[in-house]
Amino acid sequence: MGEGWGVARRYALVYVEPMEHTPKPVSDKARRDAAALVRKGNALIGRQAFVEAANAFRRALDLVPAHDEAGFNLGAALAEARRTAEAEAAFRRLIAAKPDIAAAHARLAAALEAHRIARFEPGMRLVPAGALDRALTDYRRAVDAVPMLYGCHNALGELFMAEGRLGEAEAAFAAAERYPSDLPDALLDLGATMRHPGNLADALAMHRKALALFPDHEYMTEDDYLATDLTFTKDEILLPDGFEVMMEWERPIMERAAEIVCHNRGDVLNVGFGMAIIDTAIQKQGVATHTIIEAHPQVIERARRWAADKKGVRIVPSVWQKALDDLPPLDGIYFDTLMPPMIPFLLRVPGLLKPGGVFLYFQFMVQFENLEAMIGKGLSLGIEMHPFDDIPGNAYYRLNEKTPDGRYAAPMFIYQKPL
């Protein structure tokens, strides 16, 4: 059994990511010694030497007070040794050390709400993302704690059942039910957070509805995508299986994105040419330079034909990973590609922007990891909601919020580098 696994015999087996909850520095030697004691305790449990195992786990906790595995296994060993009161105390101490997931859920929703703007205008200064950075970090800790919270409550239920304390057992099992196995995934669906702040049950229900409404699309690799023959129609670009790469109904959103990215008519980059919607809108804004990075061979040819009579347009026929080093500092960046990865691009954004420059992207289903990747980058953030009409044949967007006039709306994330 590898390090990081909780041992509980008839209790739930729980995997936990080691987390530190104390500011007290812990030396590398203390961590190594604690890990050795946990392994020893696990072996002693296997030999049914429960009291000796509990002593090993206590010594591990003396060295590393926030050692989750030692804390959980201490309770399990004490329970097996029939030392019920001590076992209950051990599990409750571990529960108390975990963040309140519902409160963290509500705080993150409030932090996101603080960044909403009615409309981005030239010269606007967005709100620094520091408070959101803290909320995201706290939320990650809370989400990571969910498996341990489930395990502790379930273990308490088993403990009380064995003691014949049926009322307490029922309460403990009910508490465990608040943390189903798919809850962590649901809590990283930020659309569910924004729609249901602090309400774990409704957030989970929304996440499950998303999975039911949006059939799994098996993403191909970037190399496979670039070798795929795309189908171009008047209203969309399609993969061979019919998956939509880009659609005409996105036009109002792309035209608004062009207004934002061209906020000072400076040097602008668009990653992903698509149907030329946003690039045509950028040209109408009038900019100093207009760079387009596009990697798909068919789309590159269409982009070159489109750019033939345009001034100041540079087509870079490349994946963005190979193109960014040759770019000058930029006033505006828009990113909209089908293929992952997005996070490596996000990490490059602060170094690409001029002071005062903006980077933006639009997402129907908000990805927690994309916001998390921007933690500590010193950027400000605005969230501008964009309404759109019913889209035939498309289901998952219906999980977005509605405007007062009944239209669906989804967010544009606008990051700004301070002057």
C-alpha positions as CSV (number, residue, x, y, z in Angstrom):
1,M,0.0,0.0,0.0
2,G,1.6,3.2,-1.1
3,E,2.2,6.3,0.9
4,G,-0.8,8.7,0.9
5,W,-3.4,6.0,1.4
6,G,-5.6,5.8,4.5
7,V,-5.9,2.4,6.1
8,A,-9.2,1.6,7.8
9,R,-10.1,-2.1,7.5
10,R,-13.9,-2.0,7.7
11,Y,-13.8,1.8,7.4
12,A,-13.7,3.7,4.1
13,L,-10.3,3.5,2.3
14,V,-9.5,7.1,1.4
15,Y,-6.8,8.7,-0.7
16,V,-5.6,12.1,0.5
17,E,-3.2,14.6,-0.9
18,P,-0.9,15.7,2.0
19,M,-1.7,19.2,3.0
20,E,-0.2,21.5,5.6
21,H,-2.7,23.4,7.8
22,T,-0.2,24.9,10.2
23,P,2.2,27.8,9.7
24,K,4.8,26.0,11.9
25,P,7.7,25.0,9.6
26,V,8.2,21.2,9.2
27,S,11.6,20.0,8.3
28,D,12.3,17.5,5.6
29,K,13.7,15.1,8.2
30,A,10.5,15.3,10.2
31,R,8.4,14.5,7.1
32,R,10.6,11.5,6.3
33,D,10.4,10.2,9.9
34,A,6.6,10.7,9.9
35,A,6.2,8.8,6.7
36,A,8.3,6.0,8.1
37,L,6.1,5.9,11.2
38,V,2.9,5.8,9.1
39,R,4.3,2.9,7.2
40,K,5.1,1.2,10.5
41,G,1.6,1.9,11.8
42,N,0.0,0.6,8.6
43,A,2.0,-2.6,9.0
44,L,0.9,-2.9,12.6
45,I,-2.7,-2.6,11.6
46,G,-2.2,-5.4,9.2
47,R,-1.0,-7.5,12.1
48,Q,-4.0,-6.4,14.2
49,A,-1.6,-4.6,16.7
50,F,-4.0,-1.7,16.9
51,V,-2.7,0.0,20.1
52,E,0.9,-0.1,18.9
53,A,-0.3,1.2,15.5
54,A,-2.1,4.1,17.2
55,N,1.1,5.0,19.0
56,A,3.0,5.1,15.8
57,F,0.4,7.4,14.2
58,R,0.5,9.7,17.3
59,R,4.3,10.0,17.0
60,A,3.9,10.8,13.3
61,L,1.4,13.6,14.2
62,D,3.8,15.0,16.7
63,L,6.3,15.4,13.9
64,V,3.9,16.6,11.3
65,P,0.7,17.8,13.0
66,A,-1.2,18.2,9.6
67,H,-0.4,14.7,8.4
68,D,-3.9,13.6,7.2
69,E,-3.1,10.0,6.7
70,A,-1.7,9.6,10.2
71,G,-4.8,11.5,11.6
72,F,-7.2,9.2,9.8
73,N,-5.4,6.0,10.6
74,L,-5.1,7.0,14.2
75,G,-8.9,7.1,14.4
76,A,-9.2,3.8,12.6
77,A,-6.7,2.0,14.8
78,L,-8.3,3.3,18.0
79,A,-11.7,2.2,16.7
80,E,-10.4,-1.3,16.0
81,A,-8.9,-1.3,19.5
82,R,-12.4,-0.5,20.9
83,R,-11.2,2.8,22.3
84,T,-14.3,4.5,21.0
85,A,-14.1,7.9,22.7
86,E,-10.5,8.4,21.6
87,A,-11.3,7.3,18.0
88,E,-14.2,9.7,17.8
89,A,-12.0,12.5,19.0
90,A,-9.4,11.7,16.4
91,F,-11.9,11.7,13.6
92,R,-13.5,14.9,14.8
93,R,-10.2,16.7,15.1
94,L,-9.5,15.8,11.5
95,I,-12.9,17.1,10.4
96,A,-12.4,20.3,12.3
97,A,-9.1,20.9,10.5
98,K,-10.7,20.8,7.1
99,P,-12.0,23.9,5.4
100,D,-15.8,24.4,5.3
101,I,-16.5,23.4,1.7
102,A,-19.9,25.2,1.5
103,A,-18.5,28.4,2.9
104,A,-15.5,28.2,0.5
105,H,-18.0,27.6,-2.4
106,A,-19.9,30.7,-1.4
107,R,-16.7,32.8,-1.0
108,L,-15.5,31.9,-4.4
109,A,-18.8,32.8,-6.0
110,A,-18.7,36.2,-4.2
111,A,-15.1,36.8,-5.4
112,L,-16.1,36.1,-9.0
113,E,-19.1,38.3,-8.7
114,A,-16.9,41.2,-7.5
115,H,-15.2,41.1,-10.9
116,R,-18.3,41.4,-13.0
117,I,-18.5,44.4,-15.1
118,A,-21.4,45.7,-17.2
119,R,-19.2,46.6,-20.1
120,F,-15.4,47.1,-20.7
121,E,-14.6,50.5,-22.0
122,P,-11.3,52.0,-23.3
123,G,-9.3,53.5,-20.4
124,M,-11.2,51.3,-17.8
125,R,-9.1,49.9,-15.0
126,L,-10.2,46.5,-13.9
127,V,-10.2,45.1,-10.3
128,P,-6.9,43.4,-9.2
129,A,-7.4,39.7,-9.0
130,G,-5.7,39.3,-5.6
131,A,-8.9,38.6,-3.6
132,L,-9.9,36.1,-6.3
133,D,-6.5,34.5,-6.1
134,R,-7.0,33.9,-2.4
135,A,-10.5,32.6,-2.9
136,L,-9.3,30.1,-5.6
137,T,-6.5,28.9,-3.3
138,D,-8.9,28.4,-0.4
139,Y,-11.4,26.7,-2.6
140,R,-8.8,24.2,-4.0
141,R,-7.9,23.3,-0.4
142,A,-11.6,22.8,0.4
143,V,-12.2,20.7,-2.7
144,D,-9.2,18.5,-2.0
145,A,-10.5,18.0,1.6
146,V,-13.8,16.5,0.4
147,P,-12.6,12.8,0.2
148,M,-11.2,13.0,3.7
149,L,-14.4,14.6,5.0
150,Y,-16.4,11.8,3.5
151,G,-14.1,9.2,5.0
152,C,-14.2,10.7,8.5
153,H,-17.9,11.0,8.6
154,N,-18.4,7.5,7.2
155,A,-15.9,6.1,9.7
156,L,-17.8,7.8,12.6
157,G,-21.0,6.2,11.3
158,E,-19.3,2.7,11.4
159,L,-18.0,3.4,14.8
160,F,-21.4,4.4,16.2
161,M,-23.1,1.5,14.5
162,A,-20.7,-0.9,16.2
163,E,-21.5,0.8,19.6
164,G,-25.3,0.6,19.0
165,R,-25.6,4.4,18.9
166,L,-28.0,4.3,16.0
167,G,-29.1,7.9,16.0
168,E,-25.5,9.2,16.0
169,A,-24.6,6.7,13.3
170,E,-27.5,7.9,11.1
171,A,-26.4,11.5,11.5
172,A,-22.8,10.6,10.7
173,F,-23.8,8.7,7.5
174,A,-26.0,11.6,6.5
175,A,-23.0,13.9,6.8
176,A,-21.0,11.6,4.6
177,E,-23.7,11.6,2.0
178,R,-23.1,15.3,1.5
179,Y,-19.8,14.3,-0.1
180,P,-20.5,11.9,-2.9
181,S,-17.6,10.7,-5.0
182,D,-18.4,13.0,-7.9
183,L,-18.7,16.1,-5.7
184,P,-15.1,17.3,-6.2
185,D,-15.5,17.3,-9.9
186,A,-18.8,19.2,-9.6
187,L,-17.2,21.8,-7.4
188,L,-14.5,22.5,-10.0
189,D,-17.3,23.3,-12.5
190,L,-17.3,27.1,-11.9
191,G,-20.6,27.5,-13.8
192,A,-22.2,25.5,-10.9
193,T,-20.4,27.7,-8.4
194,M,-21.6,30.9,-10.1
195,R,-25.2,29.6,-10.4
196,H,-25.4,28.0,-6.9
197,P,-23.1,29.8,-4.5
198,G,-22.8,27.8,-1.2
199,N,-25.4,25.3,-2.3
200,L,-23.6,22.0,-2.7
201,A,-26.6,19.9,-3.6
202,D,-27.8,22.2,-6.4
203,A,-24.2,22.6,-7.7
204,L,-23.9,18.8,-7.8
205,A,-27.3,18.5,-9.6
206,M,-26.2,21.1,-12.2
207,H,-23.0,19.3,-12.8
208,R,-24.7,16.0,-13.3
209,K,-27.2,17.7,-15.7
210,A,-24.3,19.0,-17.7
211,L,-22.8,15.5,-18.1
212,A,-26.2,14.2,-19.2
213,L,-26.9,17.1,-21.7
214,F,-23.4,17.3,-23.2
215,P,-22.4,14.0,-24.7
216,D,-18.8,13.1,-24.3
217,H,-16.7,14.3,-27.2
218,E,-13.5,12.3,-27.6
219,Y,-10.8,14.9,-28.0
220,M,-8.2,14.1,-30.6
221,T,-4.6,15.0,-30.2
222,E,-3.3,18.3,-31.7
223,D,-1.4,16.4,-34.4
224,D,-4.6,14.4,-35.3
225,Y,-6.6,17.6,-35.5
226,L,-4.1,19.3,-37.8
227,A,-4.2,16.3,-40.1
228,T,-8.0,16.2,-40.2
229,D,-10.1,17.3,-43.2
230,L,-12.5,20.0,-42.0
231,T,-15.8,20.7,-43.5
232,F,-16.6,24.4,-44.2
233,T,-20.2,25.5,-44.6
234,K,-21.8,29.0,-44.6
235,D,-22.5,28.8,-40.9
236,E,-19.9,26.5,-39.3
237,I,-16.7,24.5,-39.4
238,L,-17.1,20.9,-38.6
239,L,-14.9,17.9,-37.8
240,P,-15.6,14.6,-39.7
241,D,-17.8,13.4,-36.8
242,G,-19.9,16.6,-37.0
243,F,-18.4,18.3,-33.9
244,E,-18.6,22.1,-34.3
245,V,-15.2,23.8,-34.4
246,M,-16.8,27.3,-35.0
247,M,-20.3,28.5,-35.6
248,E,-22.0,31.6,-37.2
249,W,-24.1,32.2,-34.0
250,E,-20.8,33.2,-32.3
251,R,-20.6,36.4,-34.4
252,P,-22.0,38.9,-31.9
253,I,-19.7,37.5,-29.2
254,M,-16.7,37.7,-31.5
255,E,-17.5,41.2,-32.6
256,R,-17.7,42.3,-29.0
257,A,-14.4,40.6,-28.3
258,A,-12.9,42.6,-31.2
259,E,-14.0,45.8,-29.6
260,I,-12.3,44.9,-26.3
261,V,-9.1,43.5,-27.8
262,C,-8.7,46.7,-29.9
263,H,-9.3,49.0,-26.9
264,N,-6.4,51.3,-27.8
265,R,-6.0,50.5,-31.5
266,G,-2.5,49.2,-30.9
267,D,-0.8,45.8,-31.6
268,V,-3.3,42.9,-31.6
269,L,-2.9,39.1,-31.7
270,N,-5.6,36.6,-32.4
271,V,-4.9,32.9,-31.9
272,G,-7.2,30.9,-34.1
273,F,-8.5,32.3,-37.4
274,G,-11.6,30.0,-37.7
275,M,-14.3,31.6,-39.9
276,A,-12.6,35.1,-39.9
277,I,-15.3,36.5,-37.8
278,I,-13.2,38.2,-35.1
279,D,-10.4,39.1,-37.5
280,T,-12.8,40.9,-39.9
281,A,-14.2,42.7,-36.9
282,I,-10.6,43.7,-35.8
283,Q,-10.0,45.1,-39.2
284,K,-13.0,47.4,-38.8
285,Q,-11.6,48.7,-35.5
286,G,-8.4,49.9,-37.0
287,V,-5.2,48.7,-35.3
288,A,-1.5,49.4,-35.7
289,T,-0.6,45.7,-36.3
290,H,-2.8,42.6,-36.6
291,T,-1.1,39.2,-36.1
292,I,-3.0,35.9,-36.6
293,I,-1.6,32.6,-35.5
294,E,-3.3,29.6,-37.2
295,A,-2.1,26.0,-37.4
296,H,-4.6,24.0,-39.4
297,P,-3.4,23.8,-43.1
298,Q,-6.9,24.3,-44.5
299,V,-7.6,27.2,-42.3
300,I,-4.2,28.7,-43.1
301,E,-5.0,28.8,-46.8
302,R,-8.3,30.5,-46.1
303,A,-6.6,33.0,-43.8
304,R,-4.0,33.9,-46.5
305,R,-6.8,34.5,-49.1
306,W,-8.7,36.6,-46.6
307,A,-5.6,38.7,-45.8
308,A,-4.5,39.3,-49.4
309,D,-6.2,42.7,-49.6
310,K,-5.8,43.7,-45.9
311,K,-3.1,46.1,-44.6
312,G,-1.0,45.4,-41.5
313,V,-2.1,41.7,-41.2
314,R,0.5,39.1,-40.5
315,I,-0.4,35.4,-40.8
316,V,1.8,33.1,-38.7
317,P,1.3,29.5,-40.0
318,S,2.2,27.7,-36.8
319,V,1.0,26.2,-33.6
320,W,1.2,29.0,-31.0
321,Q,3.8,27.1,-28.9
322,K,6.3,27.8,-31.7
323,A,5.2,31.3,-32.5
324,L,5.1,33.3,-29.3
325,D,8.8,33.9,-28.9
326,D,8.9,35.9,-32.1
327,L,6.1,38.4,-31.1
328,P,6.6,41.9,-30.0
329,P,4.8,43.2,-26.8
330,L,1.1,43.4,-27.4
331,D,-1.8,45.7,-26.5
332,G,-4.5,43.0,-27.0
333,I,-4.7,39.2,-27.2
334,Y,-7.6,37.0,-28.0
335,F,-7.4,33.2,-27.7
336,D,-9.9,30.9,-29.3
337,T,-8.7,27.5,-30.5
338,L,-10.4,24.1,-30.5
339,M,-7.4,22.1,-29.3
340,P,-5.9,22.1,-25.9
341,P,-3.8,23.0,-24.1
342,M,-4.9,26.4,-22.9
343,I,-3.1,26.6,-19.6
344,P,0.4,26.8,-21.1
345,F,-0.8,29.7,-23.1
346,L,-2.3,31.4,-20.1
347,L,1.1,31.1,-18.3
348,R,2.7,33.1,-21.2
349,V,0.2,35.9,-21.2
350,P,1.7,38.3,-18.6
351,G,5.0,38.3,-20.5
352,L,3.3,39.0,-23.8
353,L,1.2,42.0,-22.7
354,K,2.3,45.6,-22.7
355,P,1.3,47.6,-19.5
356,G,-2.3,48.4,-19.9
357,G,-2.8,45.6,-22.4
358,V,-5.7,43.1,-22.2
359,F,-6.1,39.4,-22.8
360,L,-9.5,37.8,-23.2
361,Y,-11.2,34.6,-23.9
362,F,-14.8,33.4,-23.9
363,Q,-16.0,30.1,-22.3
364,F,-19.5,28.5,-22.1
365,M,-18.4,26.1,-19.4
366,V,-16.1,27.9,-17.1
367,Q,-12.9,25.9,-16.3
368,F,-11.6,26.2,-12.8
369,E,-8.1,25.2,-13.9
370,N,-8.0,28.2,-16.3
371,L,-8.7,30.7,-13.6
372,E,-6.3,28.8,-11.2
373,A,-3.5,29.1,-13.7
374,M,-3.7,32.9,-13.5
375,I,-3.2,33.0,-9.7
376,G,-0.4,35.3,-8.6
377,K,0.3,36.8,-12.1
378,G,-0.4,40.4,-11.0
379,L,-3.2,40.9,-13.5
380,S,-6.6,42.5,-13.0
381,L,-9.8,40.8,-14.1
382,G,-13.2,41.7,-15.4
383,I,-16.0,39.3,-16.3
384,E,-18.4,40.6,-18.9
385,M,-21.4,38.5,-19.5
386,H,-22.6,37.9,-23.1
387,P,-26.2,37.0,-23.9
388,F,-27.1,34.8,-26.8
389,D,-30.2,33.1,-28.2
390,D,-31.3,29.5,-28.2
391,I,-28.9,27.4,-30.3
392,P,-30.6,24.5,-32.1
393,G,-28.9,21.2,-31.5
394,N,-26.7,22.5,-28.7
395,A,-27.6,21.4,-25.2
396,Y,-24.9,22.2,-22.7
397,Y,-25.2,26.0,-23.0
398,R,-28.6,25.8,-21.3
399,L,-26.7,25.4,-18.0
400,N,-25.6,29.0,-18.2
401,E,-27.4,31.7,-16.3
402,K,-30.2,33.7,-17.8
403,T,-30.5,37.5,-18.3
404,P,-33.7,39.3,-17.0
405,D,-35.1,39.1,-20.5
406,G,-34.8,35.3,-20.6
407,R,-31.7,34.9,-22.8
408,Y,-28.8,32.7,-21.9
409,A,-25.5,34.4,-21.0
410,A,-21.9,33.2,-20.7
411,P,-18.7,35.0,-19.5
412,M,-15.9,36.7,-21.3
413,F,-12.8,36.8,-19.1
414,I,-10.8,40.0,-19.5
415,Y,-7.3,40.1,-17.9
416,Q,-5.5,43.5,-17.8
417,K,-1.8,44.1,-17.1
418,P,-1.4,47.1,-14.8
419,L,0.2,50.3,-16.1
